[in-house]
Amino acid sequence: MEELNLSNARHLIIRNYARWCAFSSTRSGSPLKSRADIYPLIDTPEYDKVLKGYSPITKQEFNQWHEKSVLEINLARPEMCIGWAAKLVNVYLKTMVYLASIGRPGLPQHVHPPIDGGLLDGIRENYKKNDAIMTKTHSVKKIKDIKNYVQYRVIIEGIELIAKQDSCSLLEVEKLWKGTEFKS
């Protein structure tokens, strides 16, 4: 893992790409879609707290940072419910941390996958007979139904069950995502 350094051209390019990926995640279903609305929301969290430094980040520290960040986005623009606010943060971090290996030690184990219909479809297809997982991950039907952080946390608890069962990180549960499937 590398510490974020925006004077490094590679890091600046990755950061800009991560912002664009988060922005692009709003194309389908988000109540806000314009650059002028979304980019300030993407930039709201204090990412330096998780992307800079050499001390390992704990699960508790990450989860506290994540909740605070998501709630700040939701407070700034309440029409971006907790589900959409979390998706902005999670897509940004997926790019920065998982794809580019930027961030504090231990961070990859704690990053949440972006919750959306494609992930929920994949979880349903693979775990439909597992009531413990299905009850948590499918406690809502759509991202827009995640209205508070308690609901979001329940979904993450279900994803944690999958990660434990599959011996993978939380973000790697995204291997179940069905968003790119095309049926002719």
C-alpha positions as a LaTeX table, in Angstrom:
\begin{tabular}{lrrr}
\hline
Residue & $x$ (\AA) & $y$ (\AA) & $z$ (\AA) \\
\hline
Met1 & 0.00 & 0.00 & 0.00 \\
Glu2 & 1.17 & 3.50 & $-0.81$ \\
Glu3 & 0.37 & 6.69 & 1.06 \\
Leu4 & $-1.58$ & 9.15 & $-1.10$ \\
Asn5 & 0.66 & 11.88 & $-2.52$ \\
Leu6 & $-1.06$ & 14.23 & $-4.98$ \\
Ser7 & 2.25 & 15.67 & $-6.16$ \\
Asn8 & 2.86 & 12.22 & $-7.67$ \\
Ala9 & 1.41 & 12.27 & $-11.21$ \\
Arg10 & 0.23 & 8.64 & $-10.93$ \\
His11 & $-1.65$ & 9.38 & $-7.72$ \\
Leu12 & $-3.25$ & 12.50 & $-9.19$ \\
Ile13 & $-4.41$ & 10.53 & $-12.24$ \\
Ile14 & $-5.79$ & 7.75 & $-10.02$ \\
Arg15 & $-7.60$ & 10.27 & $-7.78$ \\
Asn16 & $-9.21$ & 11.94 & $-10.80$ \\
Tyr17 & $-10.22$ & 8.56 & $-12.19$ \\
Ala18 & $-11.65$ & 7.49 & $-8.81$ \\
Arg19 & $-13.72$ & 10.69 & $-8.70$ \\
Trp20 & $-14.97$ & 10.04 & $-12.24$ \\
Cys21 & $-15.87$ & 6.42 & $-11.35$ \\
Ala22 & $-17.86$ & 7.60 & $-8.33$ \\
Phe23 & $-19.59$ & 10.24 & $-10.48$ \\
Ser24 & $-20.38$ & 7.63 & $-13.15$ \\
Ser25 & $-22.01$ & 5.38 & $-10.58$ \\
Thr26 & $-24.85$ & 7.92 & $-10.35$ \\
Arg27 & $-25.95$ & 7.49 & $-13.99$ \\
Ser28 & $-28.73$ & 5.03 & $-13.19$ \\
Gly29 & $-31.24$ & 5.85 & $-10.50$ \\
Ser30 & $-29.47$ & 8.56 & $-8.54$ \\
Pro31 & $-31.60$ & 11.57 & $-7.61$ \\
Leu32 & $-28.67$ & 13.82 & $-8.54$ \\
Lys33 & $-26.68$ & 13.41 & $-11.73$ \\
Ser34 & $-24.96$ & 16.67 & $-12.66$ \\
Arg35 & $-21.24$ & 17.19 & $-12.18$ \\
Ala36 & $-21.94$ & 20.39 & $-10.26$ \\
Asp37 & $-24.01$ & 18.41 & $-7.75$ \\
Ile38 & $-22.01$ & 15.19 & $-7.49$ \\
Tyr39 & $-18.32$ & 16.18 & $-7.47$ \\
Pro40 & $-18.62$ & 18.33 & $-4.32$ \\
Leu41 & $-20.30$ & 15.37 & $-2.60$ \\
Ile42 & $-17.54$ & 12.99 & $-3.68$ \\
Asp43 & $-15.01$ & 15.46 & $-2.24$ \\
Thr44 & $-16.83$ & 15.85 & 1.10 \\
Pro45 & $-15.17$ & 13.01 & 3.09 \\
Glu46 & $-11.76$ & 13.53 & 4.69 \\
Tyr47 & $-10.12$ & 10.76 & 2.66 \\
Asp48 & $-6.67$ & 11.66 & 3.99 \\
Lys49 & $-7.65$ & 10.00 & 7.27 \\
Val50 & $-7.73$ & 6.61 & 5.53 \\
Leu51 & $-5.43$ & 7.19 & 2.56 \\
Lys52 & $-2.49$ & 8.90 & 4.30 \\
Gly53 & $-0.33$ & 7.54 & 7.06 \\
Tyr54 & 1.55 & 4.40 & 7.84 \\
Ser55 & $-0.24$ & 3.19 & 10.96 \\
Pro56 & $-2.59$ & 0.29 & 10.29 \\
Ile57 & $-6.27$ & 1.20 & 10.26 \\
Thr58 & $-8.62$ & $-0.87$ & 12.40 \\
Lys59 & $-12.07$ & $-2.02$ & 11.39 \\
Gln60 & $-13.60$ & 0.18 & 14.10 \\
Glu61 & $-11.65$ & 3.25 & 12.96 \\
Phe62 & $-12.62$ & 2.68 & 9.33 \\
Asn63 & $-16.28$ & 2.09 & 10.15 \\
Gln64 & $-16.45$ & 5.26 & 12.25 \\
Trp65 & $-14.81$ & 7.26 & 9.45 \\
His66 & $-17.16$ & 5.70 & 6.86 \\
Glu67 & $-20.32$ & 6.44 & 8.82 \\
Lys68 & $-19.25$ & 10.04 & 9.46 \\
Ser69 & $-18.41$ & 10.51 & 5.77 \\
Val70 & $-21.68$ & 9.05 & 4.51 \\
Leu71 & $-23.72$ & 11.09 & 6.98 \\
Glu72 & $-21.89$ & 14.30 & 5.94 \\
Ile73 & $-22.81$ & 13.68 & 2.28 \\
Asn74 & $-26.41$ & 12.96 & 3.24 \\
Leu75 & $-26.54$ & 16.09 & 5.41 \\
Ala76 & $-25.19$ & 18.24 & 2.58 \\
Arg77 & $-27.75$ & 16.87 & 0.10 \\
Pro78 & $-30.55$ & 14.92 & 1.86 \\
Glu79 & $-31.95$ & 13.74 & $-1.48$ \\
Met80 & $-28.82$ & 11.58 & $-1.67$ \\
Cys81 & $-30.08$ & 9.00 & 0.81 \\
Ile82 & $-27.63$ & 6.98 & 2.85 \\
Gly83 & $-27.53$ & 4.28 & 0.16 \\
Trp84 & $-26.45$ & 6.71 & $-2.55$ \\
Ala85 & $-24.04$ & 8.57 & $-0.25$ \\
Ala86 & $-22.38$ & 5.27 & 0.69 \\
Lys87 & $-22.13$ & 4.27 & $-2.97$ \\
Leu88 & $-20.17$ & 7.44 & $-3.79$ \\
Val89 & $-17.69$ & 6.74 & $-0.98$ \\
Asn90 & $-17.43$ & 3.03 & $-1.76$ \\
Val91 & $-16.83$ & 3.43 & $-5.51$ \\
Tyr92 & $-14.18$ & 6.08 & $-4.84$ \\
Leu93 & $-12.41$ & 3.85 & $-2.31$ \\
Lys94 & $-12.69$ & 0.77 & $-4.51$ \\
Thr95 & $-10.68$ & 2.58 & $-7.16$ \\
Met96 & $-8.15$ & 4.20 & $-4.82$ \\
Val97 & $-7.59$ & 1.30 & $-2.44$ \\
Tyr98 & $-8.38$ & $-1.97$ & $-4.19$ \\
Leu99 & $-7.36$ & $-1.12$ & $-7.74$ \\
Ala100 & $-4.51$ & 1.36 & $-7.11$ \\
Ser101 & $-3.20$ & 0.09 & $-3.73$ \\
Ile102 & $-3.27$ & 3.53 & $-2.13$ \\
Gly103 & $-4.04$ & 3.91 & 1.56 \\
Arg104 & $-3.08$ & 2.94 & 5.05 \\
Pro105 & $-2.05$ & $-0.60$ & 5.91 \\
Gly106 & $-5.06$ & $-2.82$ & 6.58 \\
Leu107 & $-7.46$ & $-0.63$ & 4.63 \\
Pro108 & $-8.26$ & $-3.14$ & 1.84 \\
Gln109 & $-9.82$ & $-5.54$ & 4.36 \\
His110 & $-12.31$ & $-2.91$ & 5.52 \\
Val111 & $-13.51$ & $-1.18$ & 2.33 \\
His112 & $-17.18$ & $-1.88$ & 1.63 \\
Pro113 & $-18.43$ & $-2.93$ & $-1.80$ \\
Pro114 & $-20.79$ & $-0.53$ & $-3.55$ \\
Ile115 & $-24.32$ & $-1.72$ & $-2.78$ \\
Asp116 & $-26.62$ & $-1.78$ & $-5.80$ \\
Gly117 & $-29.07$ & $-4.00$ & $-7.66$ \\
Gly118 & $-26.30$ & $-5.86$ & $-9.49$ \\
Leu119 & $-24.66$ & $-6.92$ & $-6.23$ \\
Leu120 & $-27.96$ & $-7.79$ & $-4.59$ \\
Asp121 & $-28.90$ & $-9.91$ & $-7.63$ \\
Gly122 & $-25.62$ & $-11.82$ & $-7.40$ \\
Ile123 & $-26.01$ & $-12.38$ & $-3.67$ \\
Arg124 & $-29.57$ & $-13.63$ & $-4.21$ \\
Glu125 & $-28.44$ & $-16.01$ & $-6.96$ \\
Asn126 & $-25.67$ & $-17.49$ & $-4.82$ \\
Tyr127 & $-27.14$ & $-17.35$ & $-1.30$ \\
Lys128 & $-30.91$ & $-17.56$ & $-1.74$ \\
Lys129 & $-31.04$ & $-20.57$ & 0.58 \\
Asn130 & $-28.98$ & $-18.90$ & 3.32 \\
Asp131 & $-31.53$ & $-17.09$ & 5.50 \\
Ala132 & $-28.89$ & $-15.42$ & 7.72 \\
Ile133 & $-27.31$ & $-13.73$ & 4.70 \\
Met134 & $-30.52$ & $-13.02$ & 2.77 \\
Thr135 & $-32.30$ & $-11.47$ & 5.75 \\
Lys136 & $-29.48$ & $-8.95$ & 6.17 \\
Thr137 & $-28.45$ & $-8.21$ & 2.60 \\
His138 & $-31.98$ & $-8.02$ & 1.27 \\
Ser139 & $-33.50$ & $-6.00$ & 4.10 \\
Val140 & $-34.18$ & $-3.37$ & 1.39 \\
Lys141 & $-35.01$ & $-3.81$ & $-2.29$ \\
Lys142 & $-33.18$ & $-0.82$ & $-3.79$ \\
Ile143 & $-30.33$ & 1.50 & $-2.92$ \\
Lys144 & $-32.81$ & 4.38 & $-2.55$ \\
Asp145 & $-34.50$ & 2.42 & 0.26 \\
Ile146 & $-31.40$ & 2.66 & 2.47 \\
Lys147 & $-32.57$ & 5.68 & 4.45 \\
Asn148 & $-30.38$ & 5.46 & 7.56 \\
Tyr149 & $-26.99$ & 4.12 & 8.53 \\
Val150 & $-28.48$ & 1.37 & 10.71 \\
Gln151 & $-30.10$ & $-0.16$ & 7.60 \\
Tyr152 & $-26.81$ & 0.18 & 5.72 \\
Arg153 & $-24.88$ & $-1.47$ & 8.57 \\
Val154 & $-27.26$ & $-4.49$ & 8.51 \\
Ile155 & $-26.52$ & $-5.00$ & 4.80 \\
Ile156 & $-22.77$ & $-4.81$ & 5.50 \\
Glu157 & $-23.20$ & $-7.39$ & 8.28 \\
Gly158 & $-24.68$ & $-9.74$ & 5.68 \\
Ile159 & $-21.77$ & $-9.04$ & 3.34 \\
Glu160 & $-19.39$ & $-9.77$ & 6.22 \\
Leu161 & $-21.04$ & $-13.20$ & 6.55 \\
Ile162 & $-20.37$ & $-13.85$ & 2.85 \\
Ala163 & $-16.75$ & $-12.63$ & 3.13 \\
Lys164 & $-16.14$ & $-14.92$ & 6.09 \\
Gln165 & $-17.75$ & $-17.90$ & 4.35 \\
Asp166 & $-15.83$ & $-17.26$ & 1.10 \\
Ser167 & $-12.53$ & $-16.30$ & 2.82 \\
Cys168 & $-12.34$ & $-12.98$ & 1.02 \\
Ser169 & $-12.42$ & $-9.28$ & 1.84 \\
Leu170 & $-15.68$ & $-7.34$ & 2.00 \\
Leu171 & $-14.94$ & $-5.67$ & $-1.30$ \\
Glu172 & $-14.20$ & $-9.00$ & $-2.95$ \\
Val173 & $-17.82$ & $-10.01$ & $-2.35$ \\
Glu174 & $-18.35$ & $-7.79$ & $-5.39$ \\
Lys175 & $-17.26$ & $-10.81$ & $-7.46$ \\
Leu176 & $-20.96$ & $-11.70$ & $-7.25$ \\
Trp177 & $-22.00$ & $-8.47$ & $-9.03$ \\
Lys178 & $-24.30$ & $-9.06$ & $-12.01$ \\
Gly179 & $-24.31$ & $-5.50$ & $-13.37$ \\
Thr180 & $-22.41$ & $-6.35$ & $-16.56$ \\
Glu181 & $-24.52$ & $-9.30$ & $-17.58$ \\
Phe182 & $-26.19$ & $-8.89$ & $-20.93$ \\
Lys183 & $-28.95$ & $-11.13$ & $-22.18$ \\
Ser184 & $-29.88$ & $-10.95$ & $-25.84$ \\
\hline
\end{tabular}
